[in-house]
């Protein structure tokens, strides 16, 4: 434990090498052409969010311009595909699909999503595809350091966290209630059972991210075998699955959701994909808190409470939750193993002696596969 980092400190991770001064000039040229500005727009206050992830680059900026003498301005976020040399987490990063999913959710629901502005698929403008949306101010539960150690959510009263939980699961219910999702989101559809396509896509990602590059992880392969042995007899009806469904991808004002972010993992599939994901990701953080002798938030996003609240909000009773929780832990295992490889690549971590230690939550996943993990 003495060699473990301080969990309350932010871990420094390589996110992007983009030069902000050059990016400002490129943005000005691109935006001027896009809006037909009278002259080069003024781009200012460029910044990378401290909580930015590793799967993409987000750039915050202010812009001012005029068209036909009429002044325009705004606060924006540019979401950019990762650079080729950034050791990306995902094999592909389809910004056009993300844009269309957000657009479709906005059209079909009152789920709060950022206002979309422009999609640019030509990488010549900024060096990679990107889209721009209006900036939404608020606060987000932190991943780095995890909110179970420090921050406004940890400091909140229990009833405030309960309110946040209910409003967050209301968002799940509204997304899942979108009618005929395969027709509205045809880019997410495909042949055969949606759950099978989802699992097969995860296997392909695992092969690309790890196994085919000489980094097979026995625990992950054991997890895929477990899924086949415990496959649901009748998966629930297919809905639009947000994918990375959790409070850490929502901007809140006080405790009210005002913007739902990060649709890169959106897919069609059973509702339980999202319900299990939000339960597991919190337990991933909570288990870290326990490891470091901290109380964390043991009463937040508990398995049975989440299932009951989701049923109350949606009218749907979740099923086969053990299967989907193991699958959530397995999906996150691929994420963490790839992130560990990425950190090693950038000199931020050392090579583990045991391949299964590429998975940060190894002990939890092993216990789930053995049927010994204690949820509540």
Protein Blocks (a to p, Z undefined) as FASTA:
>chain_A
ZZpccfkbccdddfbfcdfklmmmmmmmmmmmmnopabdcddehiacdfkbcfkbccddd
dddddeehiacdddddddddddfklopabfbdcfklmmmmmmmmmmmmccdcdddfbdcf
bfklnopacddddddedddddfbdcfklgcjklmpcfklmmmmmmmmmmmmmmmmmpghk
llmmmmlgcehjfklmmmmmmmmmmmmmmmmnopacfklmmmmmmmmmmgcfbacddddd
fhjacfklcccehjacfbdghjllgccddfklmmmmmmmmmmmmmmmmmmnopabjmkgo
ifklmmmmmmmmnopacehklmmmmmmmmmmmmmmmmmmmmmmmnopaccdfblklmpmk
lmmmmmmmnopacfZZ
